[in-house]
Amino acid sequence: MVPMHADARGAAATAAAAGVLVASDLDRTLIYSNRALALDVPDRLAPRLLSVEVHDGKALSFMTEQAAALLVELAREAWLVPATTRTLAQYERINLPGPTPGWVPAYAVCSNGGQLLVDGVPDPDWRAEITARLAAASAPLAEIVRHLALCADPEWTHKRKTADDLFAYLVVERAELPDGWIDELTGWCAERGWTVSLQGRKVYAVPAPLSKSAALAEAVRRSGATTVLAAGDSLLDADLLLAADAGWRPGHGELADRGWTAPGVTALDEVGVAAGEEIVRRFLARVRGEAPAPAVSPAAF
């Protein structure tokens, strides 16, 4: 395991003393692609953005500079646990701002719970545990992949992918999906212990036992946190929100489209990158036991 930098240990110790763990989805919750920014103000009033993901020399994902500054404070005062459906390779492209140079979260969840990273390194014990759970409760990945190959028309399917040998997804032309196709796929998968989620142009098929909340529970156990906060925008984040003492969802995304909410979960009005900033603001206020500060008007930038 890669040893933790001394300054990072100090940040982790401060978080441990606080006893609060903050678990957040990344894409369209904490960070935003160009397509998802939803900047509905004149260009001259748009907030300054910080790139937090680069791939093949191109900036792919962003936060507002204010959100980044708040995130640095949050990482000093709580355990900050990214919880993403991204694979390890996709997650490693992200460089979140932190309290020290080279900072990485003490814990992170990748592949929708299939990977638990400790100081940036996949934990083999957790991977063995989740592999056993999947074998006991879900149809094999190969069966799902075969079905997707048969039922997803090449006319509107751009890519078919598997992730970490754990789940499958399609990249589709969303506007061309046949009426009822998602519902039919959802029912077929449910009979085999799998769930389906439509996020943007991606259709995910994920084994039911493969959940962010399961990996979160392990991170909570190891960290000793006594309070858990969470945020997310998709159906794959619902279990994460339900596992937390308090949660937030943005005004966009799969959960918002369905009007989903639950006790302890706040549905925000903000959408796009502004929602990401508001989520970090709410996290930090809750960690500090304060009322959230008002959002800064774009005109102030």
N, C-alpha and C positions, 0 to 999 in steps of 0.2 A: 504493500500500500504506500502511496506517496505521502511522506510526512507533511503535516500541516505546518505552514509558516507560523513563526512565533506571534506575529501580529494577528493572524487569523485565529490562533488559539485564544487570544485575548478577546476578540469579537465573539467567539463561540462561548467563552466563559461568561461574558456579559449577557448573552442571550439565555444561557442556562439559568443565570440568576433571575432573569425576568420570568422564566417559566412559561413563556408564550411561544407557540409555534405557529407560523403563518405559512400556509400551503396555498400556492396559486398556480392555476393553469397559466400557460404562456401565451400562445397565439390567440389573438383577438380577446385576450383578457388583460395581460400585462404588457405584451409587445404586439406591434402591428405592422403588417406589410403595407406597401404603397396602396394596394387595392383596398385595404381595410381601414385606412386612416380616417375616412369620413370627415374631412376638413370642409365644413360647410360655411366658412367665413371667407371674405375676400383675401386674396393671397397676402396682401400686406399686413393682415391681422392674424395670419396663421402662427401658431406657437412654434418656437424653435424646437427642432427635433434632434435627438441623439441616436445615431446608428448603433444597434446592439447585436447585429448579425451581418456577417459578410460571407459570401459564398462565390467562388470563382471571381474574386475581385469586385463583386458588386454588393452594395448595401441592400439588404433584403428586409430587415425588420427594425422598428424604431420605437422609442418612447419620447415623450416630451422631456425637455431638459429639466423641467420642474419635477416630473415624475421620477426621473433618475436621481435627482438630489434627495427627494423624499425616500427613495428606496435605499440609498446609502444609510440614512438615519435609521430606517427600519431594520436593516441588517445588523446594526450595532445593538439594537434593543430587543431583538427577538430571533428565534431560529427561523430563517427564511428558507423555505423548501419549495423550489420549483417542482411542479407536478404536471407532466406533459405526456401527450400521446406520441411525441417525437421519439424516433429511435435514438440510441446513444450517439451515432454519428451526426445526426441532425441537431441534437441538443448541443454537441460540442462546438457547433458553429456560433453559438450564442455567447456573448461576453457581457453579462449583467454588471452594472456598476456596483461596487462594494466598498467597504470601509478601508481596505488596504490594497495596494498594488498586487495583482495576481490573485485576488480573493476568489475563492469558489465556495459555494454553499457546503456546509458540513454534510447535509443530506439533500438528495434530489431524486425525484421519481421520473423514470423514462418508460417508454413503450407501454403507456397506460397502466403502469404498476408491475410490468414484467421485469424491470430493472430498478434496483435501489442502489444509488450511488452514495458512497461514503467518502468524503473528501475528494470527490470527483472520480472515484474508482468503483466499478460495478462490484457488488457484494455477491460472491458465489453462493453463500448459504441461502440468501433470499432467492436467487434464481433457481436453486434446487427445490426450494419449498414451493415456489409458484408453479414450476414444471409438474410437480407431483399433484398439485391441486387441479391443474388443467386436465391431466390424464384421467383423473377420477371423476370429473364432472362435465366434460365437454367433448363433442365430436372432434376428431383430429383436424388439424389445419388443412391437410390435403383434401379432405372431403369438401370443405368450404371453398377452397380454391377451384376445384373442379366444377362446382355448381356455378360460381361466378363466371367462369369461362363460358359456360353454356347459356347463362341467362342475361349476360351483359352484352348488348348489341355493339359491335365495333363501330357502328355509325355514330354513336354518342359516347363511346368509351375510349378515352385517350391512352390510359395506362392501367395496367393491373400490377399490383405490388404486394409483397409480403414484408413484414417488419419483424426483424429479430427472431424469425421462426415462431412468432407468437400469434399474429393476427394478419388480416388481409385488408387491402383497401383498393378502391378504384378512383381514378381521376376521370370525371365525366363532364359532359356538356349539360349542365344542370337544367337549362331551359328545355332540353330535348328528352328528358326522362319521361317515359310513358306514365300516364295516370295510373296510380295504384301499384307501380312497380316496387317502390320502396316498402309499401305495406306488405306486399306479397313476399318480398325478400325477408322482411322482419319476421313474419310468421314462420317461414321455412327455417330460419336460423334459430328462432326461439325453441322450436321442437328439438333442436340439437344442442341446446345449452349455450347459444351465442346471441349477441345483441347487435343491432345495427344503428348507426348514427350517420346523418347527413350533415356535413360541415363544409359550407362553401361549395367547392367543386369536388369534394372527396366524399366517398361513401365508405364507411368503415364497417367491417364485420369483426367483432371482438368476442372472445370467449367470456361468458358471464363471470367466471371467477377472477378474470384478469381485470382488476379495478385499481384505480388510484387510491381509493380509501383503504384497501388492504395494505398496500405499501406504506401509506400514511400512518396506519396503526403501528407498523413496525418502527417507523421513524420516531413516533411519539414514545414508544416503549424505550427505545435506545437513548433518546434525548432526555427523558424524564419530564417533558413538558406537561403542564397541568391545565393549560388553556389552548385551544386550537381555533384558529381563524382560517377562512378559506374563501377563494373566489374562482369562478369559472363561468363559461358561456354556453357549453354544449351539454347534450345528454350524457356524454361520458364524464362530465363533471358533477352530475347530480349527486352521485354517491359521496363525492368529496365534500360537497356542501352539507349534505345530511350528516356527515360524520363530525362536523365542526360545531363548536359552541356558538359561533356566529359566522355568517357568510354573506357574500355580495355577488350579484350577477349584473353584468352590464345591460343597457337597454337594447342591445342587438344580440344576435346569435340564436341558436337552436332553442335554448330555454326561454328566451324572450318571445320568440315567434310562437311558442306554445303557451305562453302566459304562465309558465311554471314558476311556482314559488313554494316555500315551506316555512314552518315556524323557525324563526331565527335567521332566515335568509332575507336580505334586503334587495329589492329590485330597483336598480338605479335608473334614472332617466337618461343619463349621458350615454352616448354611443361613440364608437371609434376610439381614437387615441385619447380623447378627452375622458372616456370612461376608464381607461387604464390609469390615468393620473388620479382620478377620483377614487379608484379602488385603493391605490397606495396610500392616499390621504386618509381614507377610512381605516385602513389597517393601522396606520401609525397612531391615529387618534385613539383607537380602541386599546392598543398596547399601552399608551400613556394614560388611559382613563380620562381622556378629554373629549369635548365635543369636536367634531371635525371642523377644521378651518374652512372658510368659504373658498370655492374655486376662484382662481385668478381669471379675470375677463381677458379674452384674446386681445382686446384693445390695449392691455397693459404691456404686451410683448413688444 
